[in-house]
Each structure stands twice: as C-alpha cells, then as structure tokens.
C-alpha cells in the first residue's frame, strides 16, 4: 500500500480551506464558472455556504486535491478487489513492499509503455477519471486552462505514484486521462450549468451525481420540489 500513502501525502497539502466570509452570490459577468458556451448567468450555481468564486487558486487546488486523493484511494481499492484480468495487477507477486519498490524504481527510470488494459478501462474509465480531476476545481470557478493543468498533474501522479508501484506508467493513460478527461469534464460542466439554470429537477440531480460528482461535492445541489419550491443538499467542509 506504499503507493496510496505517497499519493495521499503529495495530493493533500493541508486540510484548510480558509475563512468563509462575505459571501456574495451576485452575478458576475467575469465569472469563470460560466463556460464560453454559456451566455447567461445561471441561477442556483453556488452553494449558499461556500463562495469558491473568491477563493484563492491555492485554496481551490487544496480542496480539489482532497477530493482527488479520496477518488484515487477508492479506485485503487476497487482495482485491488476486481479480478486480475481487469486490473492487470499481479497481486501475488507485485503487492509486496519489495516488489513495489522495485517497480517504482523501474517506473521512474524507464519510459512509459503501451498498456494492454481493457478497452472500457482505458477509454471509458480514464476519461471519467480525468473529468473528475478537471471538475474538482472547475466547479469552484477555476478556468479551463487551470482545470486542464490540474487534471494533467493528477493524471501523472496517478500513473507514477498510485499505479507506479504495480505496473509501468501507461502511454495511453498519460494522454487519454487529461485530454479526453478535460474535454468530457467541460462538457459535463456545461450540461450541469444548463440544468442548474432554474434549479435541478430530481432526475437532473441524479444525472449530475453521476456525470459530475465533483460539482455536488463543491457546491451541493438545489433540487426543485415543485414549480416554486427548492431544497438544498450541501456538502460544507
């Protein structure tokens, strides 16, 4: 489990998100939560308890990294639980400290390789993973470029620190996770904003939970009970 400990130590600098004061939900024409595809300020976009728009970039990165560390840990534990033909991890030979240290040495001293993972893992799982990385700070008001760089950084950390002790970093994953993940992340960001315009209907809330869970973690979600009544589901950390 060396890779998980290293990942958590490097991904979570501090669990301090600054003071939450002077909240202002007034529409801002320069608000980076709006995509370039969105022309009008959406209603109910922000949590009533958190004001990410005015948080520093460092605080956005810290908060996003906490969620990413939790996501990576969950995925790593899932890969330990699934059959080896899915994870491609040789659990008998490689899941020991000596074997992991040897693989880490190889991972950091030799070039990445083309992996032989399942199609669903490479081309569905990794884009979704990259989109979670992306929206971990995009849904706090980070720009497209900042969110893309954040996704790229954590994609590299995943390949070298989380999986680097079990298998050689993957050429496909190093490209697909941040690139396809950022494209998918912006698409889900846009869809989330569009659905938030008049408050989420129950089925829209379910969709957002599935396609953009980072938004829910960062902002909660305002669900429409009926035409004029709403209730909040907020995650205030």
KADALIN-V293767 format. One line per field, one symbol per residue. ss: DSSP state (2 for helix, 1 for strand, 0 for the rest). phi: phi as a letter, one per 20 degrees, with the letter a starting at -180 (. if undefined). Layout:
ss=???
phi=???
This chain:
ss=022222222220000000000000000000000000000000000000000222002222222222222222222222222002222000222200222222222222200010000022222222222222222222000002222222222222222222000000012222222222222222222222222200010222222222202222222011110000011110000
phi=.gfffffffeedfbecdnedclfbefgcfdffffffededffflfeffdccfgdffgfffffffffffffffffffffffeffffefmdeffedecfffffffgfffedcffcfedffgfffdcffffffffggffdffdoffgfffffffffffffffedeefedbfgeffffefgfffffffffffffffffffgdnefgffffffgeebfffffecmbddefbfccccdcdddd
